[in-house]
Amino acid sequence: MTDTPASETETTDYSNGEATVTPYTVEGEVDYERLLDRFGADRLTDEQVERFPDHPMIRRRVYYAGRGVDRYLAAAEAGDTHSIVTGVGPSGPMHLGHVLVFYLARRLQRATGAHVYIPLSDDEKYYTKEMSFEEISAATRSNLRDLLAVGFDPERTRIVVDRLDADVLYPHAARVAGDITQSTVEAVYGDPPNVGFSFYPAMQATHLVLPQLVHGRHPTLVPVAVDQDPHVRVCRDVAGKARYDVSKPGALLGKFLPALDGPGKMSSSGDTPVIELTDDRETVRETVMRHAYSGGRVDVEEHREHGGDPSVDVAYQYLYSFFDADDERVERLAREYRAGELLTGELKSIAADAITEFLAAHQQRRDALGKLERELDRYRLRENERERLRPSVL
């Protein structure tokens, strides 16, 4: 077990000459073990992994660490109320790096009946990006269609949008804001560019406890990439105060789906190409074949003699992280690549085929959706749930 600071926001970032990892910046080659020491999280044990519903992202330790995981697992095993919270900030089309966590959440929901809450932080994007509300609204509508295409159970899933659901979210965020100091905001996120940015952690904390505000106190798990862990730690600090009748949300911390050009997380904000969820087969194949960083040698002869390195090969890492659930096949591909029997182009072709197969199924469900407002209505908070969330102000 790692030592956790008395205040979980005491240590908040990981920056040195090699890497920077914060909720808004990821640069350089990330040392995931060092992050655990820095952030005070615990590596998942073999016993914990076996207790989760089987999924390659957990089985292969793509999600490799956490906080409060045992309480969540115990509730899931006992059939008690338990929930998952994972969201997205709508700033453009969704890509592979965005959507995989939602497919993990769907798997957990189908296996254990978890409530899944999905917040879309359209206000935060206004504070942190040079975007108009009109641009953010267009991104929100696009993101919603992709989220609906994942296939969550509408009876056990709630999607909230900060500006759309401000009537029930803001009063709780205003209360939480009174328990987050400006010094905490600056320690976690740096010097805020505006007061909206300073306020946003209170809205984020409200997202993470929202299932408990609706269904009562229970274990909640937040699956996120490690750079988003500071949001969870701020919430856990607030939720630990005696006057809040909620449990500290747990976290399931994941490694990044690598950018196509190598180390670092896939991001649509840089110059590196990304694979968007609407890309067709030809686009995916061209993107992978041209841009995916290779762990192979400079020419075929040298590769045949010395082999490649699957640990840095992006095509292999995509297969390993999510797109091939067959452990034996994935291990065979790595073995053949190291031996020089499998060439880089062949490995890229296998990855491109797996990704396009996944996207074809996703796009088919997306295209089958009807009018967004009608489809979304099944996933919005019910009126009795909204009444539970509305505080008395008079």
C-alpha positions in Angstrom: 0.0 0.0 0.0 1.3 3.5 -0.8 1.1 6.2 1.8 -1.8 8.6 1.2 -1.4 12.2 2.2 -3.6 13.4 5.1 -5.3 15.6 2.6 -5.6 13.9 -0.7 -5.0 17.1 -2.6 -1.7 17.7 -0.8 0.3 16.2 -3.7 -1.3 17.2 -7.0 0.9 16.9 -10.0 3.8 15.0 -11.5 6.3 17.2 -13.3 10.0 16.7 -13.9 12.5 16.9 -16.8 10.8 14.0 -18.5 7.0 14.3 -18.0 4.2 16.5 -17.0 0.9 15.0 -15.9 -2.0 17.3 -14.8 -5.7 17.3 -15.7 -5.0 19.7 -18.5 -1.5 18.9 -19.7 0.2 15.6 -20.5 3.6 15.8 -22.0 6.6 13.4 -22.3 7.0 9.8 -21.4 4.8 8.9 -18.4 6.3 6.7 -15.6 3.1 5.1 -14.3 4.8 3.6 -11.2 6.1 6.9 -10.2 2.7 8.4 -10.6 1.3 6.0 -8.0 3.9 7.1 -5.5 3.3 10.8 -6.3 -0.5 10.6 -6.2 -0.8 8.1 -3.3 -2.9 5.5 -5.1 -2.7 1.8 -4.8 -1.9 -0.7 -7.5 -4.7 -3.2 -8.2 -4.0 -6.6 -6.7 -4.5 -9.9 -8.5 -7.4 -10.6 -6.1 -9.1 -7.3 -7.0 -8.6 -7.9 -10.7 -10.2 -11.3 -10.4 -13.2 -9.8 -8.6 -14.0 -7.4 -11.4 -16.1 -8.6 -14.3 -13.7 -9.9 -17.0 -12.5 -7.2 -19.3 -9.2 -6.9 -21.2 -8.5 -3.3 -20.0 -8.6 -4.6 -16.4 -7.2 -8.1 -16.9 -4.2 -6.6 -18.7 -3.8 -3.8 -16.2 -4.6 -0.9 -18.6 -6.6 0.1 -15.6 -3.9 -0.6 -13.1 -4.5 1.3 -9.8 -7.3 2.8 -7.7 -8.7 4.2 -4.5 -11.6 2.7 -2.6 -11.9 -0.2 -5.0 -12.7 -2.9 -2.4 -15.9 -1.1 -1.1 -17.2 -0.9 -4.7 -16.4 -4.5 -5.4 -18.1 -5.7 -2.2 -21.3 -3.8 -3.0 -21.3 -5.2 -6.6 -20.8 -8.8 -5.3 -23.5 -8.4 -2.7 -26.0 -6.9 -5.1 -26.1 -3.7 -3.1 -26.5 -0.3 -4.7 -23.3 0.8 -6.5 -22.5 3.2 -9.2 -20.0 4.4 -11.8 -19.4 8.0 -12.9 -17.4 8.8 -16.0 -17.9 11.7 -18.3 -16.5 13.8 -21.1 -15.8 17.5 -21.8 -17.4 18.3 -25.2 -15.0 20.3 -27.2 -15.1 18.4 -30.6 -15.8 15.0 -32.1 -15.1 12.0 -29.9 -12.2 9.7 -30.7 -10.9 6.4 -29.6 -9.2 7.8 -26.6 -12.5 9.2 -25.3 -14.9 6.3 -25.9 -13.1 3.2 -24.5 -13.9 4.0 -20.9 -17.6 4.1 -21.7 -17.4 0.6 -23.2 -15.7 -0.5 -20.0 -18.5 1.1 -17.9 -21.1 -0.7 -20.1 -19.4 -4.0 -19.4 -19.5 -3.4 -15.7 -23.1 -2.3 -15.8 -24.2 -5.4 -17.7 -22.3 -7.7 -15.3 -23.4 -6.2 -12.0 -26.3 -3.8 -12.6 -24.4 -0.7 -11.7 -26.0 2.7 -12.0 -23.9 4.7 -14.5 -23.9 8.5 -14.4 -22.4 10.4 -17.4 -21.8 14.1 -16.9 -20.9 16.4 -19.9 -19.0 19.4 -18.7 -19.9 21.9 -21.3 -19.4 24.8 -18.9 -15.8 23.7 -18.1 -14.9 23.8 -21.8 -16.0 27.4 -22.0 -13.7 28.3 -19.2 -10.7 26.4 -20.5 -10.9 26.5 -24.3 -11.3 29.4 -26.7 -14.7 28.2 -27.8 -18.1 29.8 -28.1 -21.1 28.2 -26.5 -22.5 27.6 -30.0 -19.4 25.6 -30.8 -19.6 23.7 -27.5 -23.3 23.0 -28.1 -22.5 21.4 -31.5 -19.8 19.3 -29.9 -22.2 18.3 -27.1 -24.8 17.1 -29.6 -22.2 15.0 -31.4 -20.8 13.5 -28.2 -24.3 12.6 -27.0 -25.0 10.6 -30.1 -21.8 8.6 -29.6 -22.6 8.0 -25.9 -26.1 6.8 -26.8 -24.6 4.5 -29.4 -22.5 2.7 -26.7 -25.6 0.9 -25.5 -26.2 1.6 -21.9 -29.3 0.4 -20.0 -31.6 3.5 -20.0 -33.2 2.4 -16.7 -29.9 2.4 -14.9 -28.1 5.2 -16.8 -28.4 9.0 -16.4 -26.7 11.5 -18.7 -26.5 15.1 -17.3 -25.2 18.2 -19.1 -24.1 21.0 -16.9 -25.9 23.9 -18.6 -29.0 21.7 -19.4 -29.3 20.4 -15.9 -28.0 23.5 -14.0 -31.3 23.7 -12.0 -30.4 20.6 -10.0 -26.6 20.6 -10.3 -25.7 24.2 -9.5 -27.2 24.4 -5.9 -25.1 21.4 -4.9 -22.0 22.8 -6.6 -22.6 26.1 -4.8 -22.6 24.3 -1.5 -19.5 22.3 -2.4 -17.7 25.5 -3.5 -17.8 26.7 0.1 -15.6 23.8 1.1 -12.9 24.2 -1.6 -10.3 26.9 -1.0 -8.7 28.9 -3.7 -5.3 27.7 -2.5 -6.5 24.1 -3.2 -7.6 25.1 -6.7 -4.2 26.6 -7.4 -2.3 23.7 -5.9 -4.2 21.2 -8.0 -4.8 23.1 -11.3 -2.3 25.9 -11.3 -3.1 29.6 -11.6 -6.7 29.8 -12.8 -7.2 31.9 -16.0 -10.7 33.0 -14.8 -13.1 32.7 -11.9 -15.2 30.1 -13.8 -12.2 27.8 -13.9 -11.8 28.3 -10.1 -15.5 27.3 -9.6 -15.5 24.3 -11.9 -13.9 21.8 -9.3 -17.1 22.3 -7.3 -19.2 21.2 -10.3 -16.9 18.3 -10.9 -17.2 17.1 -7.3 -21.0 17.4 -7.6 -20.8 15.1 -10.7 -18.9 12.5 -8.7 -21.3 12.3 -5.8 -24.5 12.8 -7.9 -25.5 9.1 -7.8 -25.4 9.2 -4.0 -27.5 12.4 -4.0 -30.1 10.5 -6.0 -29.9 6.9 -4.6 -28.5 7.5 -1.1 -25.1 6.8 0.3 -23.3 3.9 -1.5 -19.9 3.0 -3.1 -19.2 4.8 -6.3 -16.3 4.1 -8.7 -14.8 6.7 -11.1 -12.8 5.1 -14.0 -10.5 7.7 -15.4 -7.1 8.1 -16.9 -4.4 9.0 -14.3 -4.3 12.6 -15.3 -7.9 13.1 -14.2 -7.2 11.7 -10.7 -6.8 15.2 -9.1 -10.5 15.8 -9.8 -11.3 12.7 -7.7 -9.0 13.7 -4.9 -10.6 17.1 -4.6 -14.0 15.4 -4.4 -12.8 12.9 -1.8 -11.5 15.7 0.4 -14.9 17.4 0.3 -16.9 14.2 0.7 -14.9 13.3 3.8 -16.4 16.2 5.7 -18.9 15.0 8.3 -21.7 17.3 7.1 -21.9 15.5 3.7 -23.9 12.3 3.8 -22.0 10.7 1.0 -19.1 8.2 0.8 -15.8 9.2 -0.8 -16.0 8.1 -4.4 -13.5 5.5 -5.4 -11.2 5.7 -8.5 -10.1 3.2 -11.1 -7.0 4.7 -12.7 -6.0 3.9 -16.2 -3.1 4.3 -18.5 -3.4 6.4 -21.7 -4.3 5.0 -25.0 -1.1 6.2 -26.8 -1.1 8.9 -29.4 -0.4 7.6 -32.9 3.0 9.2 -32.9 4.1 7.5 -29.7 4.2 8.1 -26.0 1.5 10.4 -24.5 -2.2 10.2 -24.5 -4.4 10.4 -27.6 -5.6 14.0 -27.9 -7.5 15.9 -30.5 -6.0 19.2 -29.4 -2.6 18.7 -30.9 -1.2 18.2 -34.4 -1.0 14.4 -34.2 -3.8 12.7 -36.2 -6.5 10.9 -34.1 -9.0 8.2 -35.0 -12.5 9.7 -34.7 -15.5 7.6 -34.1 -17.0 8.6 -37.4 -13.9 7.6 -39.5 -14.6 5.1 -42.3 -12.6 2.0 -43.0 -10.3 3.7 -45.6 -9.6 6.6 -43.3 -8.7 4.4 -40.4 -6.4 2.2 -42.5 -4.6 5.2 -44.0 -4.2 6.8 -40.6 -2.8 3.7 -38.9 -0.6 2.7 -41.8 0.9 6.2 -42.2 1.0 7.6 -38.7 1.1 4.8 -36.1 4.5 4.8 -34.4 6.4 1.6 -35.1 8.5 -0.5 -32.8 10.0 -2.2 -35.9 13.4 -1.8 -37.5 14.4 0.5 -40.3 14.1 -2.1 -43.0 12.7 -5.6 -43.6 16.1 -7.3 -43.5 17.1 -5.8 -40.1 13.6 -6.5 -38.7 13.8 -10.1 -39.8 17.1 -10.4 -38.0 16.6 -8.4 -34.9 12.8 -8.2 -34.5 10.6 -5.4 -33.2 9.6 -4.0 -29.8 5.8 -4.4 -29.2 6.0 -2.3 -26.0 6.5 0.9 -28.0 4.6 -0.1 -31.1 1.3 1.8 -31.2 -0.5 -0.7 -33.4 0.3 -3.4 -31.0 -0.6 -1.3 -28.0 -4.1 -0.6 -29.4 -4.7 -4.3 -29.9 -3.4 -5.0 -26.3 -5.3 -2.2 -24.7 -8.7 -3.0 -26.1 -9.2 -4.2 -29.6 -8.2 -7.8 -29.3 -9.7 -9.7 -26.3 -8.0 -13.0 -27.0 -4.9 -13.1 -24.7 -3.3 -16.0 -26.6 -3.5 -14.2 -29.9 -2.2 -11.0 -28.5 0.8 -12.8 -26.9 1.4 -14.7 -30.1 1.5 -11.4 -32.1 4.0 -9.9 -29.6 6.2 -13.1 -29.8 6.2 -13.1 -33.6 7.0 -9.4 -33.7 9.9 -9.7 -31.4 11.2 -12.6 -33.5 10.9 -10.7 -36.7 8.4 -13.1 -38.1 5.7 -10.4 -38.1 6.4 -7.2 -40.0 5.3 -3.7 -39.0 3.0 -3.3 -41.9 1.4 -6.6 -41.1 0.9 -5.6 -37.5 -0.6 -2.3 -38.5 -3.0 -4.0 -40.9 -4.2 -6.3 -38.1 -4.8 -3.3 -35.8 -6.6 -1.3 -38.5 -8.9 -4.2 -39.2 -9.7 -4.6 -35.5 -10.4 -0.9 -35.1 -12.6 -0.6 -38.1 -14.6 -3.7 -37.0 -15.2 -2.0 -33.7 -16.1 1.4 -35.3 -18.4 -0.2 -37.8 -20.6 -1.7 -35.0 -20.5 1.6 -33.1 -21.4 3.6 -36.2 -24.3 1.2 -37.1 -25.8 1.8 -33.6 -25.2 5.6 -33.9 -26.8 5.8 -37.4 -29.8 3.8 -36.1 -30.6 6.5 -33.5 -33.6 8.7 -34.0 -34.0 12.4 -33.1 -31.5 13.2 -30.4 -33.9 14.9 -28.0 -36.2 11.8 -28.1 -33.3 9.3 -27.6 -31.7 11.4 -24.9 -35.0 11.7 -23.0 -34.8 8.1 -21.8 -31.4 8.8 -20.1 -32.2 12.1 -18.4 -33.0 12.4 -14.7 -36.6 11.4 -14.0 -38.8 14.0 -12.4 -38.8 12.3 -9.0 -35.0 12.2 -9.1 -34.9 15.9 -9.9 -37.2 16.6 -7.0 -34.8 14.7 -4.7 -32.0 16.9 -6.0 -33.7 20.2 -5.8 -33.0 21.9 -2.4 -35.6 24.1 -0.8 -34.6 27.7 -1.4 -37.7 29.4 0.1 
